[in-house]
Amino acid sequence: MPQSDNAALEAFELKYLLEVKTDSLYKVHKLRYSRLYIPAKGLLFINDLARSYYFKCLTDTLKYIPFTISSLTRSKQSVSDLVDNNANAVLNNAHLRSKTFDISYRTFYKDVLK
C-alpha cells in the first residue's frame, strides 16, 4: 500500500518490511529517494538471486562482482521528488508498493572496468 510520505513509510516499515543491508554478495547504494526496506519475500528473492549469480560465476570461472541495489521502497513524496529530478521517473511505479528493486548497471560496469 503506497504511503504518502517518509514518516508514514517508516511506520509501515516497522510492521511489514525488512531492512536490506549490504552483504558479501551485493551492495546497497546510498539511497536518496528510496528506503532500505522490502517485504520478506523480496529480500529472499534478492538473496537467492545473489547466490545464483555467485555460483554461476564460480561454475563458469568468471570473476564475481557483487551487484549494487540502487532503489527499493518509496513514498509518494519521494517519488514526486524523484520525478522532479529524473526524466525517467514515473509517478505510479512498483516501488510505491514495495514490489521491486533496482540494480545499478552503471555501478556494476564501473566495477568491471577496475
Kinemage of the C-alpha trace (Angstrom):
@kinemage 1
@onewidth
@group {chain A} dominant
@subgroup {mainchain}
@vectorlist {calphas} color= white
{ca met a 1} P 0.000 0.000 0.000
{ca pro a 2} L 1.602 3.318 -1.049
{ca gln a 3} L 2.496 5.657 1.813
{ca ser a 4} L 2.112 9.425 1.464
{ca asp a 5} L 5.435 10.497 2.951
{ca asn a 6} L 8.571 9.140 4.610
{ca ala a 7} L 7.111 9.398 8.129
{ca ala a 8} L 4.145 7.205 7.138
{ca leu a 9} L 6.503 4.875 5.291
{ca glu a 10} L 8.689 4.484 8.394
{ca ala a 11} L 5.679 3.378 10.454
{ca phe a 12} L 4.706 0.929 7.684
{ca glu a 13} L 8.262 -0.466 7.546
{ca leu a 14} L 8.261 -1.334 11.226
{ca lys a 15} L 5.187 -3.517 10.762
{ca tyr a 16} L 5.606 -5.111 7.348
{ca leu a 17} L 9.070 -4.747 5.830
{ca leu a 18} L 12.636 -5.918 6.425
{ca glu a 19} L 15.779 -3.835 6.072
{ca val a 20} L 18.101 -4.636 3.172
{ca lys a 21} L 21.770 -4.337 4.146
{ca thr a 22} L 24.982 -4.659 2.169
{ca asp a 23} L 26.047 -8.298 2.079
{ca ser a 24} L 29.135 -10.141 0.866
{ca leu a 25} L 27.260 -10.923 -2.378
{ca tyr a 26} L 25.692 -7.496 -3.067
{ca lys a 27} L 25.939 -3.851 -2.068
{ca val a 28} L 23.207 -1.407 -1.183
{ca his a 29} L 23.933 2.001 -2.649
{ca lys a 30} L 23.349 5.101 -0.549
{ca leu a 31} L 19.696 5.751 -1.373
{ca arg a 32} L 18.411 9.279 -1.869
{ca tyr a 33} L 14.812 8.653 -2.980
{ca ser a 34} L 14.222 5.186 -1.521
{ca arg a 35} L 14.141 3.485 1.837
{ca leu a 36} L 16.209 0.367 2.619
{ca tyr a 37} L 13.169 -1.861 3.147
{ca ile a 38} L 11.342 -4.587 1.255
{ca pro a 39} L 8.919 -7.400 2.169
{ca ala a 40} L 10.434 -10.672 3.412
{ca lys a 41} L 9.626 -12.350 0.085
{ca gly a 42} L 11.565 -9.624 -1.763
{ca leu a 43} L 14.602 -9.972 0.494
{ca leu a 44} L 14.528 -13.734 -0.021
{ca phe a 45} L 14.468 -13.146 -3.790
{ca ile a 46} L 17.450 -10.750 -3.602
{ca asn a 47} L 19.449 -13.295 -1.594
{ca asp a 48} L 18.523 -16.155 -3.951
{ca leu a 49} L 19.452 -14.026 -6.968
{ca ala a 50} L 22.807 -13.108 -5.443
{ca arg a 51} L 23.633 -16.738 -4.589
{ca ser a 52} L 22.597 -17.976 -8.045
{ca tyr a 53} L 24.694 -15.290 -9.717
{ca tyr a 54} L 27.657 -16.063 -7.435
{ca phe a 55} L 27.549 -19.833 -8.124
{ca lys a 56} L 27.094 -19.265 -11.856
{ca cys a 57} L 30.273 -17.157 -11.853
{ca leu a 58} L 32.117 -19.922 -9.965
{ca thr a 59} L 30.852 -22.595 -12.348
{ca asp a 60} L 31.847 -20.567 -15.412
{ca thr a 61} L 35.157 -19.453 -13.811
{ca leu a 62} L 34.210 -15.788 -14.065
{ca lys a 63} L 35.236 -13.045 -11.664
{ca tyr a 64} L 32.398 -12.380 -9.240
{ca ile a 65} L 31.497 -8.717 -8.905
{ca pro a 66} L 28.754 -8.010 -6.359
{ca phe a 67} L 25.793 -6.176 -7.843
{ca thr a 68} L 24.563 -2.899 -6.357
{ca ile a 69} L 20.973 -2.276 -5.349
{ca ser a 70} L 20.182 1.324 -6.209
{ca ser a 71} L 16.498 1.637 -5.322
{ca leu a 72} L 13.935 -0.003 -3.058
{ca thr a 73} L 10.688 1.192 -1.425
{ca arg a 74} L 9.493 4.775 -1.942
{ca ser a 75} L 6.794 7.030 -0.550
{ca lys a 76} L 4.541 9.152 -2.791
{ca gln a 77} L 6.534 12.202 -1.707
{ca ser a 78} L 9.912 10.660 -2.592
{ca val a 79} L 8.562 9.595 -6.000
{ca ser a 80} L 7.325 13.134 -6.591
{ca asp a 81} L 10.764 14.496 -5.665
{ca leu a 82} L 12.415 11.973 -7.965
{ca val a 83} L 10.139 12.875 -10.894
{ca asp a 84} L 11.245 16.496 -10.465
{ca asn a 85} L 14.899 15.430 -10.817
{ca asn a 86} L 14.875 12.438 -13.181
{ca ala a 87} L 13.264 12.382 -16.636
{ca asn a 88} L 12.965 8.563 -16.482
{ca ala a 89} L 10.929 8.518 -13.262
{ca val a 90} L 7.165 7.958 -13.244
{ca leu a 91} L 4.633 8.779 -10.537
{ca asn a 92} L 2.918 5.390 -10.411
{ca asn a 93} L 5.508 2.636 -10.016
{ca ala a 94} L 6.050 -0.616 -8.159
{ca his a 95} L 8.496 0.998 -5.706
{ca leu a 96} L 5.454 2.586 -4.014
{ca arg a 97} L 4.115 -0.861 -3.189
{ca ser a 98} L 7.476 -2.392 -2.189
{ca lys a 99} L 7.200 -4.743 -5.171
{ca thr a 100} L 10.514 -4.062 -6.895
{ca phe a 101} L 14.130 -3.060 -6.514
{ca asp a 102} L 16.678 -1.740 -8.986
{ca ile a 103} L 20.167 -2.992 -9.712
{ca ser a 104} L 22.586 -0.336 -10.906
{ca tyr a 105} L 24.142 -1.123 -14.260
{ca arg a 106} L 26.367 1.965 -14.029
{ca thr a 107} L 27.885 0.937 -10.686
{ca phe a 108} L 28.373 -2.650 -11.861
{ca tyr a 109} L 30.001 -1.548 -15.101
{ca lys a 110} L 32.362 0.772 -13.198
{ca asp a 111} L 33.479 -2.196 -11.036
{ca val a 112} L 34.034 -4.356 -14.133
{ca leu a 113} L 36.473 -1.806 -15.547
{ca lys a 114} L 38.669 -1.897 -12.432
